[in-house]
Amino acid sequence: MATRPISPQDHERIADAIRAAEAKTDGEIYCVVARASDGYFAPAALMATLGMLIVSLAVAYGLEAWWLSMRLPHFVIAQLLALACVLALLWAVPGLRIHMVPRRMRYQAAHANATKQFLARNVHRTTARTGVLVFVSIAERYAEVAADSGIDAKVGQHVWDGVVRDLTAHAGDDRLADGFVKAIEQVGAVLAEHFPVTSGDTNELDDHLVEI
């Protein structure tokens, strides 16, 4: 997924896209991008421990098949030293951890972070409950569009799934800023259709991309 940092110019483009989209709707759009949604040390350490146990069993059976022997205390010490080396490597090189975690667990962590951001950024507290969060977590290669209850009653999930597909495709080409701009335009069009702007509309959320 995207690796290049988002430039100040890209931030301004995204902010302009939000303002342009919200000019046509009473809805609110909020954008968040996370470098990662979890540190993953604990799950990676668990997977490493399970892997070491499996390898140890294979080694033990191999030694027996070759008529070799190793004293049990020495075998246990060798296991512990190997595990300590793996854990030290995971601690020193955080980028390795996510590769040891199942995809399902990575997506669960990213979804939990999206939900956390939705609540922490007050996207759920707009007057008409028409806030939308556009969220990307880069390390997990995950994107999500989360809409408040006022929108969910009128817009099916398949609409947001299409936005997510386009957003992840742009991120996969390392064009994350372009992906956000397009996603904002798509979300804005949906909101304008169902919640067109009224004379009393006020801007309730900040119009910029938040990086965490």
C-alpha positions in Angstrom: 0.0 0.0 0.0 1.0 3.7 0.1 4.5 4.4 1.5 5.1 8.0 0.5 4.3 10.6 3.1 1.4 12.8 2.4 2.7 16.3 1.5 1.3 19.6 2.7 0.0 20.2 -0.8 -1.8 16.9 -0.7 -3.3 17.8 2.7 -4.6 21.0 1.1 -6.1 19.2 -1.8 -7.9 16.8 0.5 -9.2 19.7 2.6 -10.4 21.5 -0.5 -12.2 18.3 -1.6 -13.9 18.0 1.7 -15.1 21.7 1.6 -16.3 21.3 -2.0 -18.2 18.1 -1.2 -19.8 19.6 2.0 -20.9 22.7 0.1 -23.6 20.5 -1.6 -24.8 18.6 1.5 -25.8 18.8 5.1 -23.6 15.8 5.7 -20.1 15.9 7.2 -17.0 14.1 6.0 -14.0 13.3 8.2 -10.8 11.6 7.0 -8.2 9.7 9.0 -5.1 7.8 7.9 -3.2 5.6 10.4 0.3 4.3 9.7 -0.7 1.2 11.7 -3.6 0.2 14.0 -1.7 -1.9 16.5 1.8 -2.6 17.6 1.2 -6.4 17.3 4.0 -7.5 19.6 1.7 -9.7 21.7 0.1 -11.6 18.9 3.3 -11.9 17.0 5.1 -13.2 20.1 2.3 -15.8 20.5 2.6 -16.9 16.9 6.4 -17.1 17.3 6.0 -19.2 20.5 3.6 -21.6 18.8 6.0 -21.8 15.8 8.9 -22.6 18.1 6.9 -25.4 19.8 6.1 -27.0 16.5 9.7 -26.7 15.3 10.9 -28.2 18.6 8.6 -31.2 18.2 9.9 -31.7 14.7 13.5 -31.5 15.9 12.8 -34.0 18.7 11.3 -36.5 16.3 14.2 -36.0 13.9 16.8 -36.6 16.6 15.0 -39.8 17.6 14.7 -41.0 14.0 18.5 -40.5 13.5 19.3 -42.3 16.8 20.7 -39.1 18.3 20.1 -37.9 21.8 20.1 -34.7 23.7 19.7 -34.3 27.4 16.3 -32.8 28.3 17.7 -29.7 30.2 19.9 -28.9 27.2 17.0 -29.3 24.9 14.8 -26.9 27.0 17.6 -24.4 27.3 18.0 -24.4 23.5 14.3 -23.8 23.0 14.3 -20.9 25.5 17.4 -19.3 23.8 15.8 -19.6 20.4 12.6 -18.1 21.6 14.4 -15.3 23.3 16.3 -14.5 20.1 13.0 -14.4 18.1 11.3 -12.2 20.7 14.3 -9.8 20.8 14.2 -9.6 17.0 10.4 -8.8 17.1 11.1 -6.1 19.8 14.0 -4.5 17.8 12.3 -4.7 14.4 8.6 -3.7 14.8 8.0 -4.0 11.0 8.4 -7.8 11.2 5.5 -8.2 13.7 2.6 -7.6 11.3 3.8 -10.3 8.9 3.4 -12.9 11.7 -0.2 -12.0 12.4 -3.1 -13.6 10.5 -4.9 -11.2 8.0 -8.1 -11.6 9.9 -6.5 -10.4 13.1 -5.0 -7.4 11.2 -8.3 -6.4 9.7 -10.0 -6.8 13.1 -7.4 -4.4 14.6 -7.9 -1.9 11.8 -11.7 -2.0 12.0 -11.5 -1.5 15.8 -9.3 1.6 15.2 -11.8 2.9 12.6 -14.6 2.5 15.2 -12.4 4.3 17.8 -11.7 7.2 15.5 -15.4 7.5 14.5 -16.3 8.0 18.1 -13.2 9.9 19.2 -13.5 12.5 16.4 -17.3 13.0 17.1 -18.3 11.9 13.7 -21.4 10.3 15.5 -22.4 13.6 17.1 -23.6 15.7 14.1 -27.0 17.2 14.4 -28.7 15.0 11.8 -26.5 12.0 12.4 -25.1 12.4 8.9 -21.3 12.1 9.6 -19.1 9.9 7.4 -15.6 8.7 8.3 -13.2 7.8 5.5 -10.5 5.7 7.2 -7.3 4.0 5.9 -4.8 2.0 7.9 -1.7 1.6 5.8 0.2 -1.2 7.5 -2.9 -3.5 7.4 -3.8 -2.5 3.8 -7.2 -1.7 5.1 -9.8 1.0 4.3 -13.3 1.6 5.6 -16.1 4.1 5.1 -18.2 4.3 8.3 -21.5 6.2 8.2 -23.7 7.4 11.0 -27.2 6.0 11.6 -28.9 8.8 9.6 -27.1 7.8 6.5 -27.2 4.0 7.0 -31.0 4.2 6.9 -30.9 5.4 3.3 -27.6 4.2 1.8 -26.7 0.5 1.4 -23.3 -0.9 2.4 -22.6 -1.9 -1.3 -22.2 1.9 -2.0 -19.5 2.3 0.5 -17.9 -1.0 -0.6 -17.4 0.6 -4.0 -15.8 3.6 -2.5 -13.4 1.4 -0.5 -12.4 -0.6 -3.6 -11.4 2.6 -5.4 -9.6 3.9 -2.3 -7.6 0.8 -1.8 -6.7 0.6 -5.5 -5.3 4.1 -5.4 -3.4 3.3 -2.2 -2.0 0.2 -3.7 -0.6 2.4 -6.5 1.0 4.7 -3.9 -1.5 7.4 -4.7 -3.2 7.6 -1.4 -3.9 11.4 -1.6 -5.6 10.9 -5.0 -7.6 8.0 -3.4 -8.8 10.2 -0.6 -9.8 13.0 -3.0 -11.8 10.6 -5.1 -13.4 8.9 -2.1 -14.5 12.3 -0.8 -16.0 13.2 -4.1 -17.9 9.9 -4.2 -19.1 10.2 -0.6 -20.1 13.8 -1.2 -22.2 12.8 -4.2 -24.0 10.2 -2.2 -24.6 12.7 0.7 -25.8 15.4 -1.7 -28.3 13.0 -3.2 -29.9 12.0 0.1 -29.1 15.1 2.2 -28.8 18.2 0.0 -27.6 21.3 1.6 -30.1 23.5 3.4 -29.9 27.2 4.4 -29.3 26.5 8.0 -26.4 24.1 7.5 -23.3 24.6 9.6 -19.8 23.0 9.4 -19.7 20.7 12.4 -16.4 18.8 11.8 -12.9 19.9 10.8 -12.2 19.8 7.0 -8.8 18.2 6.9 -7.0 14.8 6.9 -5.8 13.6 10.3 -2.7 11.4 10.4 -2.2 9.2 13.4 
